[in-house]
Amino acid sequence: MNSIASTAPRIDIEQARFNMVEQQIRPWEVLDPVVLDLLMRMRREDFVPPAHRALAFADLEIPLGHGETMLSPKLEARMLQELMLNESDSILEIGTGSGYMTALLASLGRHVYSVDIEPEFTRGAAPKLATAGIGNVTLETGDAARGWDKHGPYDAIVLTGSVPVLPESFQLSLKPGGRLLAVVGNAPAMQARLITCTGNNAFRSVALFETCIPPLKNAPRLQRFVF
């Protein structure tokens, strides 16, 4: 009797995880079997703030505090798929947040350097990643809205917050063949873009889809001239 009662919530969670993948993520053109398998294995609920645990698999952004949010599952999944990560990749993540995206990136790449401006997020992500058995991550606190070439060049860079204008420093931190995924623009018109380094100071930019997410703190803005 007690054994059945203790396992029931786990079954509910696994059903919710399955529904998240099948009803939210697959319809958003995320079909890479490696990504889908990872999303089924990684315990998203362990990275969600306890007060919002019931919303772990909902199609929405979850508040994290400090005006920041956890991206929706389908957006996290689509970003992951578009980056086309390899197990040898060195990855830079701007905006650690809950640490969930960090865990996903680290599961597919060699090492993740994750930077957040809020010390609370950096501290909070460490034990969650350890519980998930992920050790190939370096967590740092700092303002990386204009770039973070400390460990570069990188094979992949992802910005988990939007920027009104994308600083060139991010592109210059890519290795040849490296990919940069960023959401660029101002609300309500933002666009996810994938930028690939095709050679020495040569880049190809592709518009992926429209979306709208909170901006990175201290993200640079377009200069406005007053006459």
C-alpha positions in Angstrom: 0.0 0.0 0.0 2.7 2.4 1.0 4.8 1.4 -2.0 2.1 2.2 -4.4 1.4 5.6 -2.8 5.0 6.6 -3.0 5.4 5.8 -6.7 2.2 7.4 -7.9 3.6 11.0 -8.0 6.6 9.7 -10.0 4.2 8.2 -12.6 2.4 11.5 -12.9 5.6 13.4 -13.5 6.8 11.0 -16.2 3.4 11.4 -18.0 3.7 15.2 -17.7 7.2 15.0 -19.2 6.0 12.8 -22.0 3.2 15.2 -22.8 5.6 18.1 -22.8 7.7 16.5 -25.4 4.9 15.2 -27.6 2.4 18.1 -27.3 4.7 21.1 -27.0 8.2 20.3 -28.3 7.6 18.0 -31.3 5.0 20.3 -32.9 7.6 23.1 -32.7 9.7 21.3 -35.2 12.1 19.7 -32.7 12.6 16.2 -34.2 16.3 15.4 -33.4 16.1 12.1 -31.6 19.2 12.9 -29.5 17.6 16.1 -28.2 14.2 14.5 -27.6 15.9 11.6 -25.7 17.8 14.1 -23.5 14.6 16.0 -22.7 13.0 12.8 -21.6 16.0 12.0 -19.3 16.8 15.3 -17.8 14.7 16.1 -14.7 13.4 19.6 -15.5 11.4 19.6 -12.3 14.6 19.6 -10.3 15.7 22.9 -11.7 12.4 24.8 -11.3 12.0 26.9 -8.1 10.1 24.8 -5.5 7.1 27.3 -5.5 6.5 26.6 -9.2 7.4 22.9 -9.4 3.8 22.1 -10.5 4.5 24.2 -13.6 7.7 22.4 -14.6 6.3 21.0 -17.8 3.9 23.8 -18.7 4.2 25.8 -21.9 5.2 29.1 -20.3 8.1 31.0 -18.8 8.6 30.3 -15.1 9.7 33.2 -12.8 13.1 32.8 -11.2 13.4 36.1 -9.3 15.4 39.2 -10.0 13.0 39.9 -13.0 14.3 36.8 -14.8 12.4 33.7 -16.1 13.1 30.1 -17.1 12.4 29.8 -20.9 9.5 27.7 -22.1 10.4 24.0 -22.8 9.8 24.3 -26.5 12.2 27.3 -26.9 14.9 25.6 -24.9 14.5 22.5 -27.0 14.5 24.4 -30.3 17.7 26.3 -29.3 19.4 23.1 -28.4 18.5 21.5 -31.7 19.6 24.5 -33.8 23.0 24.6 -32.2 23.8 21.1 -33.5 26.2 20.4 -30.6 29.0 17.8 -30.7 30.6 16.0 -27.8 33.9 17.9 -28.5 32.3 21.4 -28.3 33.4 24.1 -25.9 30.2 26.1 -25.2 29.5 29.5 -23.7 26.1 30.2 -22.1 25.2 33.7 -21.3 22.6 33.6 -18.5 22.7 30.6 -16.2 19.3 31.2 -14.7 17.9 27.9 -13.3 20.8 25.8 -14.6 18.5 23.6 -16.7 19.7 24.8 -20.1 23.2 24.5 -18.7 22.6 20.9 -17.9 21.2 20.2 -21.4 24.2 21.9 -23.1 26.7 20.0 -20.9 25.0 16.7 -21.7 25.8 17.2 -25.4 29.1 19.1 -25.4 32.6 18.7 -23.9 32.4 21.7 -21.5 30.1 24.6 -20.7 31.2 28.0 -19.4 28.0 29.5 -18.0 27.9 33.1 -16.8 25.2 35.0 -15.0 25.1 38.5 -13.6 23.1 37.4 -10.5 25.3 35.6 -7.9 22.2 33.8 -6.6 21.7 32.0 -9.9 25.4 31.0 -10.1 25.3 29.6 -6.5 21.9 28.0 -7.0 22.8 26.1 -10.2 25.9 24.4 -8.7 24.0 21.9 -6.4 21.4 21.2 -9.1 24.0 20.3 -11.6 25.8 18.1 -9.1 22.6 16.3 -8.3 22.1 15.6 -12.0 25.6 14.2 -12.2 27.0 16.9 -14.4 30.5 18.1 -13.7 31.7 19.5 -17.1 30.5 23.0 -16.3 32.3 26.1 -15.1 29.9 28.6 -13.4 31.0 32.2 -13.2 29.3 35.4 -12.0 29.7 38.5 -14.2 28.2 40.9 -16.7 28.6 39.1 -20.0 26.0 41.0 -22.0 28.7 42.5 -24.2 30.7 39.3 -24.5 32.9 36.9 -22.5 36.0 35.8 -24.3 37.7 34.6 -21.1 37.7 30.9 -22.2 37.3 31.5 -26.0 37.2 30.9 -28.8 34.1 28.7 -28.5 32.4 26.1 -30.7 29.0 27.3 -29.6 27.5 30.3 -27.8 23.9 30.7 -26.7 22.3 33.8 -25.1 19.3 32.9 -22.9 18.1 36.5 -22.8 17.4 38.8 -25.7 19.5 41.7 -26.9 18.2 44.8 -28.8 21.4 44.7 -30.8 24.0 41.8 -30.9 27.5 42.9 -29.9 30.1 41.9 -32.5 32.3 40.5 -29.7 30.2 37.4 -29.5 30.8 36.6 -33.2 34.5 37.2 -32.8 34.6 34.7 -30.0 33.6 31.8 -32.3 36.0 29.3 -33.7 35.7 28.6 -37.5 32.6 26.5 -37.8 31.3 27.8 -34.5 27.6 28.7 -34.0 26.0 31.6 -32.1 22.3 31.5 -31.2 20.7 34.8 -30.0 17.3 36.4 -29.8 17.7 39.9 -31.2 15.3 42.8 -31.2 12.9 44.7 -29.0 9.5 43.5 -27.7 7.2 42.6 -29.2 9.2 42.0 -32.4 12.2 39.7 -31.7 13.9 37.2 -33.9 16.0 34.1 -33.1 19.1 34.1 -35.2 21.8 31.5 -35.9 25.2 32.9 -36.8 27.9 30.6 -38.1 31.6 31.5 -38.4 32.5 30.4 -41.9 36.1 31.6 -41.9 38.4 34.4 -40.7 36.0 37.2 -39.8 33.4 35.7 -42.1 29.9 34.9 -40.8 26.6 33.6 -42.1 23.4 34.7 -40.3 20.1 32.9 -40.6 16.7 34.0 -39.2 15.1 31.0 -37.5 11.8 32.1 -35.9 10.1 34.9 -34.2 9.8 34.9 -30.4 9.8 37.3 -27.4 11.9 36.7 -24.3 13.2 39.0 -21.5 16.4 41.0 -22.3 19.8 40.4 -20.8 20.5 42.9 -18.1 22.8 45.6 -19.3 22.4 44.5 -22.9 23.7 47.2 -25.3 21.1 49.3 -27.1 21.0 51.1 -30.4 22.3 54.7 -30.2 19.6 57.3 -30.5 20.7 60.6 -31.9 19.1 63.8 -30.9 19.3 66.8 -33.2 
